[in-house]
Amino acid sequence: MAQKKTAAHSQSSAAYRPRRASVLAAASLAALLVAAGCGGASDKAGGTDKAGGTVSAPPVELRWVNTRNGEAQPFLDELARLSGGTLQITGDEKFENGEVTAEADALHVVQSGQADIAFVPTRAYDFIGVKSFDALMDPMLIDNMELQQQVLTDPIATEMLSGVSSAGLTGIGVLPGPIRLPDGITRRLLGPATYAGARIAYSPSPVASRSLQALGATPVESGFEGADISSFDGLEQQAKSVAGNQYDGDVRWITANVGLWPRPVAIVANTGSWGKLSQTQQGWLVEAAKAALPATVAVQNDTEDIANMCRRDRVKIISATDADTSRLREAFKPVDRWLRTDTTTASYLDRIQTIKSEAGAKVSGQPIDCAALTHRPASSSNPASAAKAINGNYSLSYTDKEMVAGGAPGEEVQSENWGDFRLVLDRGRFASTQRNAEACTWNYGTFTFDGKTLELSLAGGGGKAPNGAVNKPGELFDYTVSAYHDSMKWSLAPDAAGPWGWTIKPWHRETSKPSADYLAKQCPPPAGWKG
């Protein structure tokens, strides 16, 4: 069973790969407003029927294209809160997953009116002729999350957002994204000399391309999202993306103290669709973006994926020297001069520099302390004896309807997360299988048990997974266990991650003698799971 994270987390613990979005053919906002009985100037809840009773109008739906997955959840949550559910966002969870042109394509879809709203990184707006966000990408200017948050809460962000009007769009808000770092595959990426001749994979952006060229590198566009990166010398990616895509098998070094540039997201609407909304509805959208900013920062600062990567121990976290960073800043100066040829961008750069100077010196990049992230306090009990006591073969079964009835987070109610489960605990190693008519999955790893807390460390996962929700090496699940005879009831430990479904009912021990033959024959884990 793969864990699907809640709204406060980013993608990866369940290795979830969203479906690729099809060409949008859904009803536009105009049609939805008519169907809902709402005009552009009205946001009333409903009317009365012939008998004088109240008739609730259906919610107004806005079709959107989203290229960033779980980062949008804080905005969606705030919109639901402010509108009371009367204004809803619909659409595929992620648009054109992994395609190099996805971000520009998403903007074109909204420009054409096939969708009403886009949730797209600011780096892509250059491709539709909007240059007002370029200052955000000036290399090593906004080099940490705290500074990015200060810039995006300053009136300058609203001014930048207004620039989308030239492309037939209306700005709703700008939310913070991760700080991009240099990730070395064939070499450590430190000072400019280490980039010379290197093929660096990057997400399409004219400013990023010019910046990498200024270091002597050869920029190569990539959609990432699990794409093969083994032919590159390095990447420009946030550490969490390296971890979530399990690129740490190829990436050998992450230079954590060099913040190249941020990757904020702008939320925009088709101007025609926007005009059909009432002022109240427009206000909900704008306010939702503002209110979502702190929670979006929390999403970006979440270190669960990075902790999993640290446990896999396949990448080294390194730091550039002061001399290296000075040389990088010098090498990037021609990019700053090029950006300043646009007078509006030049004024934005000056104002960002003022904000930065007033904020004082901050740590660049993303500090990563693997020792702290992977530390677990020692148990005061006898873990070897306690672990031996729970050895055996266990079963658990529940339906998707039981998950819903039990209050499961909606994103976890998917075919990989319910059905008939079998679990084998065998002297510190475990394996499990999950099966229903739609999915058949497996995972395995090691476990510790101190008589109260069960910790499962995942080594792998796979099988038939229609939603791509399988576990990843390095994931860590912690449960508080209450045992009685041959039953074990699990509860998620405080602040711990883990599949919610495993807490619905007690696990029943069928036999105390562990056996790999007990696992589902249709989707067994690899034969070597026991080490």
N, C-alpha and C positions, 0 to 999 in steps of 0.2 A: 504493500500500500504506500502510495506516495503522498506526502504532505502537500496540500495546496495552501499557500500562505493567506493570511487574512489581509484586510485592506491596509493595515499599517505596515505591511512588509512589501518588499519588492519580489519580483519573480526569481526563482531558481531552486528553492528547496524541493520542489516537486519535479524539477526538470521539465516544467510545463512548456510545450511548444504550441502556441495558439494556431488555429487554422488560418490559412492564407485567405485574406479577404477577396471576394469576387468583385467584379465590376459592379458598382452600386447601381441597383435598379429599383431601390425602394422609393416609396413616396417621398416627395420633397416636403419641406415644412409647410408650404402653401396648401398642399393637399391634406396634410395632417391637421392643419388648423380648421379647414372646412369640415373634415370628418369629425373633429372634436366639437364642432359648433362654436368655434372661437374666431373672432375677427381680430385684426391687427391691433385694435385699440382696447380689447377686453381681456381680462384674466379672471372673470368671475367663476366661482366654483360650479355653478349650474343654474337651473331655473325651477319652475314648478310644472307638475303635470296637470291634466284636466281635473283631477280630484283635489288639487290644491297641495299635493305632496311635493317634497323637494326632490329634484332630479339632479344628480351629480354629473357634471360634464366629465368625460374621459380626460386623462392627462394629455397635455400637448407633448408630442414627441419630436425631438430634434435628432436628425440622422447625422452621425459624425464619423470622421476617419481619425483613427488614433494610431500613432506609430510607436508609442512608448509603454504599453502594457500597464503594470501596476502603479506607475507614477501618477496616473490620472485619478486614482481612487480617492485621495483627499478632496479633490475638486468635485467629484461626483457625490461624495458624502455631504459636502457643504451645500451643494445645489439641492439635494434631497431634503436637507434640513430647512433651508430657507424657503423653498417652494412648497413644502409639505407634500412632496411627491407629485405636484401638479405639472411640473416641468421636468421631462425625463430625456435622457440621452440614450439612443439606441445605435446599434451598429456592431460590426465584428470587433472582437476584442483587440486585434492588432492588424493593421492594414499592411498588406504585401510583406509579410514577415520575411526579413532577410534580403529583400531586393535592394540593390544599390540605389535605384531611383525612387524608392518608396516615399521618401519625405517630399520630394518635389511633386510626385504623382498625387499625393494626398492633397497638396495645396491646389493643384489643377482641378481635382474633383470638386473641391469646395468653390473654386472660382466659377466653374461651369454650372453650379447649382445642383449637381447630383447629390451633394450632401450639404448640410447646413453649417457644420462646425468642423474645424481641424485642430488637432492637438499635436503640434509638430515643432521640433527643435528650431530655434531661431537661426541656426546656421544655414537652413535650407531656403530661407526667404530670398536670398540673393538670386536663386534660380528663377524667381518670378519677378525680378527687377526691383525688389525691396532691399535697400541698403541701410536702412535705419538701425539695424541690429549689429552692423559690422563692428562697431566699437567694442562690443562684448567679447569679440574673438581676438582682440589685439594680444599677441602672444605674451604670456607671463605678466599681464596687467592685472586681471582678476584671477588670482592664483590660489584662492582658498574659498571654502564654502561661506565663512562668516562675511567676507567682503562681498561675495556675490549676493548674499541676502540683503546687505545694506544697500547695494546698488539697486536691487529690484524693488525695494520699499521706498526708494527715493523718487521724486516726481520725474526724474530722467527716464525711468522705465515707461511711464505713461506716454511721454513724448515720443520715445522710440516706437511704441506700439501704434501710435497714430499714423506712422509711416505706411502701414499696410493698406491704407485707403487708396493709394495709387494703384493697387492691384485688384480693386473691387472687393475688398475685404474690410471688416470692422473688427478692431481689436477688442478683446475681452479681458485678457490679463497675461502676465508673464510669470512663470513659476521656475524656481531654481532647478538646475540639473547637476550632475556630477562634475567634478574637476577631472579633466583628462590628463593622463600621465603617460610618460614614455615607458613602453614595455619591450624589453629586449629578448629576441629569439636567438640570433646568432652572435650577439654582442651585447655588452652593457652599454646603455644609452646614457651618457653623462654629459661631457662637453661637446661643442660643435664638431670636433674632429671625429667623434665616434659615429656621427650620422653620415659622414662622407660616403657617397655611393650606396647607401643602405636603401633597400626597398621597404618603405614604411606603409603599412595598410592604415587607411584612415577613412572616416565617414565623410562623404562628399561635402565639401565646403570650399569655396574659392579662397577664403582667408586662410584656412588650414593648409590648403595646397601650397599657397605662396609661402607660408611660414616654414613648412618642411623643406621647400626648395631653398629657402634662405640658409638652411643648415647644410646644404649640399646633399640632401636626401632625394630619393625618387619616390614621390607620393603615389600610391596605388589605391584607388577607390575600392571599398569593401562594404558589403552589407552586414558582415559579422553574423550574429545570431547562429553560431555553430558552424559557419562556413570554414573550410580548410584554410588554415593560416600558415601551414608548415613551410611554404615557399618564400615567406617574407623574412626580412631581417629584424623587424620589429613592428609595433603597433602604437597608435595613439588611442588609448582606451582607459576608462576608469578601472580601478582594481576590482570592483564588484562585477564588472562585465567579464573580466578575465576569469574570475572565479565562477560566475554563473554559467558561462559557456564552456567551462573546464578547459580553457586555453592554457592552463598552467602545465599541461603536458608538453606544450611547445614553448610557451613563454618561460624563460629561465630567470629573468630579472625584472623587477618592477622598481623604477626610480620614484620612490614615494614622495620625495621632497621637491619635485619639479612640477608645479602646476602649470601646464601648458596654456589651457583656456577652459572656461566652463562650457557646459552644454545645456543652457536654459531652454525652456519650452514656451512657445507663444500659443495662446488659445485665441482663435479668430473665427469669425462668422462670415458667411456669404452676406454681403450688404443687403441684397434683396430679401433674404430670409430674416435678417435682423429687423428690417423695417416692418415686418408683419407681426412682430412681437410687441406687446404692450410695454410701456415704460417700466412697469413693475417687473415684468418678466426679464427685461433687459437688465434691470437693477439686480435681480437675483443672480444672474450669470456673472456680472462684474464683481459683485460682493463675494460670490462663492470662490472666485479666483483669488481675491485678496485674503479671504479667511483661510484658504487652503495652504497658504505659504508656509506656516510653521510646520504643519504635518508633512508637507512635501520635503522640507529640509530633513525631518526625521526619517523619511523613507530613504533619502540619499545617504544619510549618516548611519543607517543600519549596517552592522558589521557581520551579520550571521553568515552570509555567503563567503566573506573573507575569512572568517573563522574556519569554515569548512575547507577552504583552500589551504589555510595554514596547517590543518591537520593532515592534509594529503602530502604536505612537505615536498612539493615538486618545484617550488619557485623561491628565489631569494629576494628579500626586500632590501634594497640598497639605497644609498643617498649620494647625490652629487655633492662635490665640495663647493665651498664658497667661490673658489676660482672658476669651477665649471659653470656655476649659475651666472657669474659675471660675464663670462664669455658667451653664454647663450643669449643673455640680454643684449649684448653688443651685436651679436649676429642677427638678432631680430629687429634691429633699428630700421633697416630699409622697409620692413613691413609696416612699421608705425608711420614712416614718412609717406608711404603709398596710401595708407588709410587717410592721412591728413590732407590729401589732395581734394577730398570731399569736405567742404566747409562745415556741413552739419555734423559729420562724423568727427571732425577735428574738435568741434565744441563739446561733443559727448566725451571724447577722450580726456579733454582737460577737466571736465567735471568729475569723471570717474577717478582721475588721478587725485583730485582734491579730496574726494571721499576716502580714498586709500590713505592719503597723507594724514588726514584727521583721525583715521582709525588706528594709525600706528602700525608698527611691524607685527605681522602675523605669520604663523607657520605656513609655508607654501606647500601646495599639494595635499596629500592625505596621509597623515601619520598612521602607520600600521605597526602594531606591536603584537606579533604572532604569539609571543610567550604569554602575554596577558589574555589574549583572545582564546587560547586553548587551555588555560590553567583550570584544573579542577581540584578542589580541596580534598585532602586525604580523608578516608572514612575512619572513624574510631572503632568500628566493629570488625569482625573477621569476614572480609568480603569473599574469600575463597570458599569458606564453609557455607556462607549464605547463598552464593551462586550455585553451589552444588545442590543445595536443597530445592532449587526450582528447576533443575534439569528435567527434560521430558518433552513430550509431544502435546501440543495444545490446539484447541479449535475455538473458533469464534464465527458467528454468522449473523448478519443483519442486512436489511434491505435499504434501498435509497429512501423509501418512505419513512423508515424508522430513523434514518439520519435527520430528515427534515423535521419529523415529529419531536426528535430529541434536541432540536435547536442547533444543528450543525451549521457552521458558516456556509453560505450559499455556494461559494467557490469550491468547497470540498465535495459537494454532492455531484460527483461524476463517476463514470463507470469503473475507474480504477480504484475507487475508494469505498466500495461496498461489495457484499457477496459473501462467499464462504472462504474463511481464512484458516490457514494451517501454519503453525509456528513450532519450530524445533529449537530448544535451548540445550546446548551440549558443551559443557565445560568451558564456558567463556566465549563460545561461538554460537551464532544463531543464523537461521534462515527462515523465510516465510514465503508463502504463496497466497495469492488472492484470485478468486475465480467467480465469474458470473457469465451470463449469456453473451456479454459484449466484450469482456476483458479477461485476461489471464496473465498475472504479473508475478514476479519474484523479486526478492532482495535478500541480502545476506551481509554479515559483518561480525563484529565482536560485541560482547556485552559485559558489564560489571553490575553486581548487585550487592548492596551492603546490608540487606535485610529490610530496607525501606525504599531506597531509590534504585530504580533500574535505568541504566544508561546504555543505549544502543548506538554504536558507532558504525555507520553504513560503509561498506566496502564496494557495493555495487547494486544495481537494479536493472530490470528489463522485463521482457515479455511482450504480450499483445496488449498495447496501450493505445486505444483510439484517440485519446486526448494528449498523448505523449507524456503523461504524468508518471514518470518512473524516478526512483531515488538515485541520488548522485553520491559518489564516493566522498567521504568527509563529513556528511551530514551527521548530526548528533541529536538524538531524541532522549529526553529525560522524563521518566514517569515515577510518580509515587505509587507504591504497590501495597495493596491490602490483600493478604493471602488467607484463605480458610479452606482447610482440607485440600481438595483438588481444584479449587477455583482461585483465580487471581483477578482482582479488580484494579485497573490502572486509572490514574488521574494524572493529567499533565502537571509536572512540577512547576512551581512558581517561576515565571519569566522564561519558561522552556519552550522549545519547539517540538513538534511531533504530530503525527496523524491524529486528528480529533476522533475519528471513528473507532479507534482502538479503546476508547474510554466508554463506549456506549453500554457494553455488557461485559460481564466477567469472562476471562479466558478459562476454558475448562481443560484440565489435564487428562488426556485420554490414557496415557501410560507414562511412567516415570523413566522408562528406558528410551533415550533419544534415538531416532532413526531417520535417516535421509529418505527412506522409502515412504515415510508418512506424508511427505509433501505432495502437492498436486502433480500427478503424472503428466498433465497437459502442458505445464509450464514450470518445470523444475529449475532451480538455480544451477549455475555451473558445478560440475562434479567436484571441483576443488574447494568448495566453500568452507570446508572444515579445516583447511590449512594443510 
